[in-house]
Amino acid sequence: MKIGNTDTDLLPCPFCGGEAYLERNHRAFVQGQSTKVTFVRCRRCNARTARFELARFGRSSHSAEAERLAKEAWNRRVR
């Protein structure tokens, strides 16, 4: 499991105000199969976004697209 550095474009945690980070290349079971995923998590309370499968987006651009979707999900706030 790799923990990325805090991204400056991530908002604070909506639950506790803690610092968020993008977790990359995390191994998870999705529909019974082991795959790599990425998601945003709070360092303080461990709240996180849904997991975005890296393989789903193709080989060359999978990381960038999955990371973009995870960041968008984290930064989405109810008004």
Order of alpha helices (4+ residues) and beta strands (2+ residues): beta-beta-beta-beta-alpha
